[in-house]
Structures are given as C-alpha cells and as structure tokens.
C-alpha cells in the first residue's frame, strides 16, 4: 500500500526522492514510527522470557525487570551488561551532533 502511494506521488511529480523530499517525509513519519516502536517495545518488555535449556546464556524473566531491576528476581541478570566501544560511540555522537530532537 505504501509503495503504491509513493508511485502515485512520483507519477504526479510530488515526490522525486530529493533530499528535501526525504527530509519532509522523515519530518512527517518519524514521530509516528517512533511511537509505534515504543508501543512494540513496551508490549514485548512485559512478556516473560522462559528458561531454555539449549540456551544457557539466556536470562529468563521480563526484559524490563531484568534490565532495570535485576536484583528483584534474577541476580544473574547483572552479569549480562557489556561495555560499549567508546570510540564507536564518539563517532556516532559526532555524526548526529548537528541534529535537533523532534518533540512528539
């Protein structure tokens, strides 16, 4: 359906894929996409991950609770954190430094 809509916009010369058009599309749709992702994350973070014998590294429990409150139910969850690569993080932050935030 979305592809058909874009074909119509292109056929009627309302969209040519230029940077201006892409920025306008992002401005319109990013808040909607972000809201949908937040909804999806919320739904899946309240579901319980069950024990899986073939995956010994998997920590059972609810992802939200495992991440934010590991001491409540599963002390093993504390061992799952990993340090991020600071050089990669700095490059990513530098790449987006000029962008502002979009309020929803």
C-alpha positions in Angstrom: 0.0 0.0 0.0 2.8 2.4 0.9 4.7 1.6 -2.3 1.5 2.3 -4.3 1.2 5.7 -2.6 4.8 6.6 -3.4 4.3 5.5 -7.0 1.3 7.9 -7.2 3.3 10.7 -5.7 6.2 10.1 -8.1 3.8 9.8 -11.1 2.2 13.2 -10.2 5.6 14.8 -9.6 5.0 15.4 -5.9 8.0 13.3 -4.9 11.3 12.9 -6.6 13.5 11.4 -3.9 15.5 14.6 -3.5 17.0 15.5 -0.1 14.2 18.0 0.5 11.5 15.4 -0.1 13.2 12.8 2.1 13.5 15.4 5.0 9.8 16.2 4.6 8.8 12.6 4.7 11.0 12.0 7.7 9.5 15.0 9.5 6.0 13.7 8.9 6.6 10.0 9.6 9.4 9.8 12.2 7.1 10.7 15.2 4.6 8.0 14.0 7.4 5.4 13.6 8.9 6.3 17.0 5.5 5.9 18.7 4.9 2.6 17.0 8.4 1.3 18.1 7.8 2.5 21.7 4.5 0.6 21.7 6.1 -2.5 20.3 9.0 -2.4 22.9 6.5 -1.8 25.7 4.5 -4.9 24.7 7.4 -7.2 24.4 9.2 -5.9 27.5 6.2 -7.0 29.7 6.3 -10.6 28.3 8.2 -13.2 30.2 11.2 -14.9 28.7 11.1 -18.6 29.7 14.0 -20.9 30.6 15.5 -22.5 27.6 17.8 -25.5 28.3 19.6 -25.2 24.9 20.5 -21.5 25.6 22.3 -21.4 28.9 23.3 -17.7 28.4 19.7 -16.6 28.2 18.4 -14.9 31.3 14.7 -15.7 32.0 12.3 -13.1 33.3 10.7 -10.0 32.0 13.2 -7.9 29.9 12.2 -4.6 31.6 12.7 -6.0 35.0 15.9 -7.8 34.1 17.4 -4.6 32.7 16.2 -2.0 35.2 15.8 -4.1 38.4 17.9 -7.3 38.1 18.2 -7.6 41.9 14.4 -8.1 42.3 14.1 -11.5 40.8 17.2 -12.6 39.0 20.6 -11.7 40.3 22.1 -13.5 37.3 20.9 -10.7 35.0 23.6 -8.4 36.4 26.3 -10.2 34.5 24.7 -9.5 31.1 25.8 -5.9 30.7 28.5 -5.1 28.2 30.7 -2.0 27.9 30.1 -0.1 24.7 33.0 0.7 22.4 33.7 4.3 23.4 35.4 5.1 20.0 32.3 3.9 18.1 30.0 5.8 20.5 32.0 9.0 20.0 31.8 8.6 16.1 28.1 8.1 16.3 27.6 11.1 18.6 29.7 13.3 16.3 27.7 12.1 13.3 24.4 13.3 14.8 25.7 16.4 16.7 24.0 18.9 14.3 20.6 17.3 14.6 18.0 18.6 17.0 15.4 16.4 18.7 11.9 16.1 17.5 9.3 16.5 20.2 6.2 14.3 20.0 
